[in-house]
Amino acid sequence: MESSNDQLVLTPKEAMKILRCSRSVLYAGLKNGSIPSIHLGPRKIVIPRKKLMVLLEGANDGAHPQE
């Protein structure tokens, strides 16, 4: 069995924990495309872990360094 860090995809609930956001914020991001997702059917959505991590790492690009 894979550990949670080895999973290729995340459930919306797991992504909410990583992003520390509400369900409504997560689903708004999924709907507008700002959070990458794969739709596996009409009611099944998964978030590719690697793409989400790249998105988060890029979030600090251009940010002011912390003092």
C-alpha positions as protocol buffer text, in pm:
chain_id: "A"
residue {
  index: 1
  type: MET
  ca { x: 0 y: 0 z: 0 }
}
residue {
  index: 2
  type: GLU
  ca { x: 126 y: 348 z: -85 }
}
residue {
  index: 3
  type: SER
  ca { x: 188 y: 604 z: 184 }
}
residue {
  index: 4
  type: SER
  ca { x: -9 y: 928 z: 160 }
}
residue {
  index: 5
  type: ASN
  ca { x: 295 y: 1110 z: 14 }
}
residue {
  index: 6
  type: ASP
  ca { x: 327 y: 853 z: -266 }
}
residue {
  index: 7
  type: GLN
  ca { x: -31 y: 885 z: -392 }
}
residue {
  index: 8
  type: LEU
  ca { x: -57 y: 1016 z: -746 }
}
residue {
  index: 9
  type: VAL
  ca { x: -393 y: 1182 z: -684 }
}
residue {
  index: 10
  type: LEU
  ca { x: -571 y: 1341 z: -391 }
}
residue {
  index: 11
  type: THR
  ca { x: -936 y: 1341 z: -300 }
}
residue {
  index: 12
  type: PRO
  ca { x: -1099 y: 1684 z: -263 }
}
residue {
  index: 13
  type: LYS
  ca { x: -1098 y: 1631 z: 116 }
}
residue {
  index: 14
  type: GLU
  ca { x: -721 y: 1565 z: 116 }
}
residue {
  index: 15
  type: ALA
  ca { x: -661 y: 1870 z: -105 }
}
residue {
  index: 16
  type: MET
  ca { x: -867 y: 2085 z: 135 }
}
residue {
  index: 17
  type: LYS
  ca { x: -636 y: 1981 z: 420 }
}
residue {
  index: 18
  type: ILE
  ca { x: -322 y: 2064 z: 220 }
}
residue {
  index: 19
  type: LEU
  ca { x: -460 y: 2398 z: 102 }
}
residue {
  index: 20
  type: ARG
  ca { x: -624 y: 2473 z: 438 }
}
residue {
  index: 21
  type: CYS
  ca { x: -935 y: 2598 z: 263 }
}
residue {
  index: 22
  type: SER
  ca { x: -1308 y: 2539 z: 285 }
}
residue {
  index: 23
  type: ARG
  ca { x: -1505 y: 2303 z: 66 }
}
residue {
  index: 24
  type: SER
  ca { x: -1666 y: 2593 z: -122 }
}
residue {
  index: 25
  type: VAL
  ca { x: -1329 y: 2756 z: -196 }
}
residue {
  index: 26
  type: LEU
  ca { x: -1186 y: 2427 z: -320 }
}
residue {
  index: 27
  type: TYR
  ca { x: -1480 y: 2354 z: -550 }
}
residue {
  index: 28
  type: ALA
  ca { x: -1476 y: 2712 z: -683 }
}
residue {
  index: 29
  type: GLY
  ca { x: -1108 y: 2663 z: -772 }
}
residue {
  index: 30
  type: LEU
  ca { x: -1185 y: 2330 z: -937 }
}
residue {
  index: 31
  type: LYS
  ca { x: -1467 y: 2487 z: -1136 }
}
residue {
  index: 32
  type: ASN
  ca { x: -1267 y: 2789 z: -1258 }
}
residue {
  index: 33
  type: GLY
  ca { x: -957 y: 2581 z: -1332 }
}
residue {
  index: 34
  type: SER
  ca { x: -723 y: 2743 z: -1081 }
}
residue {
  index: 35
  type: ILE
  ca { x: -690 y: 2407 z: -905 }
}
residue {
  index: 36
  type: PRO
  ca { x: -597 y: 2123 z: -1144 }
}
residue {
  index: 37
  type: SER
  ca { x: -834 y: 1829 z: -1148 }
}
residue {
  index: 38
  type: ILE
  ca { x: -931 y: 1513 z: -1331 }
}
residue {
  index: 39
  type: HIS
  ca { x: -1299 y: 1422 z: -1363 }
}
residue {
  index: 40
  type: LEU
  ca { x: -1343 y: 1045 z: -1354 }
}
residue {
  index: 41
  type: GLY
  ca { x: -1717 y: 1058 z: -1395 }
}
residue {
  index: 42
  type: PRO
  ca { x: -2007 y: 1287 z: -1322 }
}
residue {
  index: 43
  type: ARG
  ca { x: -1942 y: 1280 z: -946 }
}
residue {
  index: 44
  type: LYS
  ca { x: -1579 y: 1170 z: -904 }
}
residue {
  index: 45
  type: ILE
  ca { x: -1303 y: 1432 z: -903 }
}
residue {
  index: 46
  type: VAL
  ca { x: -937 y: 1379 z: -813 }
}
residue {
  index: 47
  type: ILE
  ca { x: -655 y: 1631 z: -789 }
}
residue {
  index: 48
  type: PRO
  ca { x: -313 y: 1535 z: -928 }
}
residue {
  index: 49
  type: ARG
  ca { x: -73 y: 1567 z: -633 }
}
residue {
  index: 50
  type: LYS
  ca { x: 229 y: 1671 z: -842 }
}
residue {
  index: 51
  type: LYS
  ca { x: 41 y: 1948 z: -1026 }
}
residue {
  index: 52
  type: LEU
  ca { x: -100 y: 2081 z: -699 }
}
residue {
  index: 53
  type: MET
  ca { x: 247 y: 2087 z: -540 }
}
residue {
  index: 54
  type: VAL
  ca { x: 391 y: 2269 z: -845 }
}
residue {
  index: 55
  type: LEU
  ca { x: 107 y: 2521 z: -817 }
}
residue {
  index: 56
  type: LEU
  ca { x: 183 y: 2578 z: -449 }
}
residue {
  index: 57
  type: GLU
  ca { x: 557 y: 2610 z: -507 }
}
residue {
  index: 58
  type: GLY
  ca { x: 490 y: 2869 z: -777 }
}
residue {
  index: 59
  type: ALA
  ca { x: 261 y: 3067 z: -547 }
}
residue {
  index: 60
  type: ASN
  ca { x: 565 y: 3230 z: -385 }
}
residue {
  index: 61
  type: ASP
  ca { x: 726 y: 3335 z: -714 }
}
residue {
  index: 62
  type: GLY
  ca { x: 757 y: 3710 z: -708 }
}
residue {
  index: 63
  type: ALA
  ca { x: 652 y: 3732 z: -346 }
}
residue {
  index: 64
  type: HIS
  ca { x: 845 y: 3948 z: -106 }
}
residue {
  index: 65
  type: PRO
  ca { x: 1099 y: 3752 z: 96 }
}
residue {
  index: 66
  type: GLN
  ca { x: 1013 y: 3716 z: 461 }
}
residue {
  index: 67
  type: GLU
  ca { x: 1220 y: 3928 z: 693 }
}
